[in-house]
Amino acid sequence: MKKFKHITILIGLLTLGFNEFRAQQIPVYSQFFMNKYTQNPAFAGMDHVYDVTSNHRYQWVGIEGYPRTYTLSINGPTRDLKNGLGAFIYTDNVGPTRRTGAQASYAYHMNVTEDIEVSLSLSAGLIEWKIDGNQLTFNNPNEPASTGNVMRSLMPDAKFGFLFYNDKWHFGGAAPNLLQNKIKFNDIQEPNPGNKLEDHYFIHGGYDFILPNELVADPYVLIRYVSNVPLQIELGSTITWKSAAWAGFSYRTGDALSMLLGYTYQDYISFGYSYDFTTSNLSSYSGGSHELLFRILFKRSKKVTETSNQDKRL
């Protein structure tokens, strides 16, 4: 019974105990505006380009075992531009635990009015939770983790997303962790009820403002809700010059203020960097958070795009 008790406490602390760690059940990115697809699969195919993006996030640097998240995603439209396909993989390391996930998604785009489109999307995949016993120390040397055991839990996962949009604005939401499975380790023989993955809900919206001197401002708001945790509101905006260089900020209540910089070369390759100033109680121990982004865009041929757009208007 002690085996189960220690593991339950560990998972509880990392996923269900503290507000900051509970939010970590779903990766958080400061550069949301550059890779919206990972937060809402309904964005797949919306921009009529193929998008390959990699994120590297190092959160609360300075704290032992600080979270490190690595994500690779791809999404784009089908030939008729009425559907979007996408997939992403990620690994999230926090202390002795590692969570690895992969999902594939499908989005259906249709016109609500002449100027407004809607996208409905579903994602499905798998999540693996792992505890590395080599990184744990117990008072009782007979604990399974203290002998270097690596414990794993594999479970299915699903996500739903919706999006209303046109060329100037977007409004949508997503519900990750739809199945709300429990983390159970087969290595444990004692009764093992597991720790439940909490339900998450995102609502977001944004608008593009055309400014003088070839500048574009795109403020957005993102609201995150997790069961039994205070509502988190994220506000942010970037200002982009000549569709190339950008700078901006984002602020997440109870978490951090982020400063953003980036550059896009010939509408093809983008590089982004953000630094988070921690505003929560962890600020006394953390040196802030760093996030790196690399993106490649593959545009559809002009002929195919024009033909598809004509078909959509018919």
N, C-alpha and C positions, 0 to 999 in steps of 0.2 A: 504493500500500500504506500510505503514511503516513496517508491520510485514514481508512482503516479503523482503523488503530492508535489514533489520537487518540480517535475516537468510542467504540471498545471500552473504552479506559481510563476515559472519562467515565461511561459507563453502568455499568462495573464498580464505580466508586467510589460511585455513587448507589444502586445496587441490589444489588450483590453483594460489596462490599468490606468495609464496616464493619457491625458488628452492628446499630447503631441504624438505619442507612439500609436495611439488608436487611429489617428488620422493617417498613419503610415501604412495602414492596410491597403491603401491605394496610393501609388506614387504621386507626389506633388511636384510640379514643375513651375519655376518662376517665369519661363519663357513660353507660357501657355499659348500666346498669340502666334507663335511660330510652328506649333505642332498640336493643333486643336484635336486632331484625329485620335490621339492617345487618350484624351479625356471623353470624347464623344464620337463613336463610330459613324454617326450620321454625317460627319464632315467628309467621309470617303467619296472621292470623285467630284466634290462640289466645285473645285477650281478648274476642272477640265485639264489637269496636268497630272503626271505621275510624280509622286513625292516620296523620296527616300530620306529619312531623317534619323539621326543618331543623337541621343542625349546622354551626357555623363554628369551626374549630380553628386556632389560631396556635401552632405548636410551636417551642420553643427560640428565642424572641424575643430579638433581639440579635445572633444569628449571621447573617452576610450570606447572603441567599437561603434563610432558614429556611422549613421546610415550612408550607404553608397549605392546609388541606383544607376543602372545602365540599360538603355532602351534603344531598340532598333525597330523602326516602323516603315511600312510602305503602303501607299494607297493611290488609287487612281480611278478613272472612269472606264466604263465599257465603251465599245465602238459607237453606240448610239447616244452616249452621254446620259442615258436615262437610269443607269445603275452605277453604283460605286462598289469597288472591292478593296479590301485592305487586310493587313495582318501586322502584328507586332509581337516581339518577344522582349522580355525584360528580366533582370535579376536585381533583387533588392537585398543587400547585406546589412544586417544590424547585429553587431556583436557576434555571438555564436550561432545566430540563426541566418538562414538564407531562404528567400522566397523567389522562385523562378516561375514565370508564367508565359504562356503563349496563347494568342487568340487570333482567329480569322473572322472577318466580318463581311456582311453584305448590306448595301444601302440602296433603297429604291427612291428615285427622285421623280417628282411629278409637279405639274403646275396647279396651284390653287387658284390664282388669278393670272392675268397677263403679266403682271410684274412680280409676283410672289411664287416661290417654289417651296415645296416641303420635301424633306428627306426622312425616311423611317429606316431604322437599322437594327440588326441583331448581330451579336458576336457570340462565339462559343470557343472554348478552349480548355486548358488544364492549368492547374497551379500545383507546384510542389513546394512543401515546407520542409526544411531540413534543420536539424540541430546537430552541431559538431561537438561531440562530447570531449574532444581534445581541448576545447577552449573553456570548459567548465571545471570548477573546483567545488567539491562537496565535503562537508565535515565527515560524512560516512564514506569511507573508501570503497564500500561494496556497491555504491550506486552504479547503475549501468553506464551512465555518461562519463563517470570518472575513469572507466577502463578504456575510453577512446571510442565508444560506440557512436556511430552516426545514425540518427533516427530520422526517418522520412515519412511524410504524409502526402499522398497524391489525391487530388480531387478535381472534379469538373467545375467549370466556371462559365458564366454567361453575362451578357450586358445588353441593355436596350438603350437606344438613343433616338431622339427626334430633333429636327431642325427646320425652322422657317427662315428663308433668306432671299435676298436679291443682291444686286451689285453693290449696295451701300451698307446693308446691315444684316445681322443675323440674330436669331433668338432660338434657344433650344435647351435641351436637358438630357441627362443620362442617368441610368440606374445600374451601376456596377454591382458585383456580388449578388446577382439575382437569386442564385440558388442558396445562398447563406449556409454553406456547408460547415461542418465542424472539423477542426483539426484533430485528427486521431493518429497516433503512432502505433503501428502494428507490433513494434518491439515490446510494448507494455502488456503484460499478461493480466494485471489487476484490472478491475472495472475502470473503463476509460470513457467518460461521457464526452470529452473533448471540449474545445473552446470554439464558440460559434464565430464565423466571419460576419461582421456587422453589416447591415444594409447601409448603402451610401446613395445619396441623391445629389446631382449637380443641376443647377439652373444657371444659364449664362446668356449674355447679350452684348452686342457691340455695334458700333457705327463708325463709318469712315467719313471724316470731314476733309474736304479739299481746301487747302490753304494757299495763300500766295507763295510765290517763289518756289514752285514745284514741291511743296511740302504737303504731306498727308498725315493727319492725326487720327488714330483709331483707338479711342478709349473703349474699355470693356468692363463688365462686372461679372464675377463668377461667385456663386453662392454654393457652399458645400454643407451638406447635412449628414451627420452620422449619428446613429441612435445613442442617446444618453450622453452626448457631447455638445457643448455650446455651438451654436451655428457659427460657421466661419464665412466671412465676406471678404472677397478679394477684389480690389479695385486697381486698375492699371491702364497705362496708355503708352504708346510709342509715337514718335514723330519721325517720319521717313522722308528723306530728301532724294528726289529723282529716282524713286524706287530702288535705291541702293543702300545708302547709309542710314542707320536708325539709332535712336537713343530713347530711353524711356524709364519707366518705373512701374512697380507693382507693390501693393501693400496687402498683406493677409492679416486679419485681426487675430490677435493672440499668438502671432508667429514671427513675422519678419517684414521688413521693408527692403525691397530689391531695387538695384540699379542695373540697367540693361544697356548693352552696346552691341552693334552688329553691322555686318556689311554683306551685300549681295552683289556678286560679280556677274554682269551681263544677264540678269534674270535667270541664272543657271545654278550657281553655287553660293550658298549662304554660310556665314560663320557668325555665331552669337556667343556672348558671354554675359553672365549675370552674377552679381554678388549680393548676398542677403545679409542685412544687418539684423541679427536676432533680437526680437523685442519681448520674447517670453522670459520666464524665469531661468531658462537655460543660458541666457546672455552672460551670466557670471562665469560660465564654464566653457562656452563655445566661442570660437574665433570666427563665427559666421559660416555661410554656406556658399559654395561655388558651383556654377553650372555651365557646362560647355555644350554647344549645339553645332552640328554640321548637317547641312541639307543640300541635296541635289534634286533639281527639277528637270523632268523630261517632258517637253511640250508635245502635244499632238500636232500632226501636220495641219497646215492652214486649210487645205482642201477638205480633209475629213471633218474638221471642226465646223467649217461653214456649211457643209452638207448636212451634218447632224443638227445644227441650229435651225436650218430651214425645215427639216423634218419635224422638229419640236413645235414650230410655229403653225404647222398644218393641222 
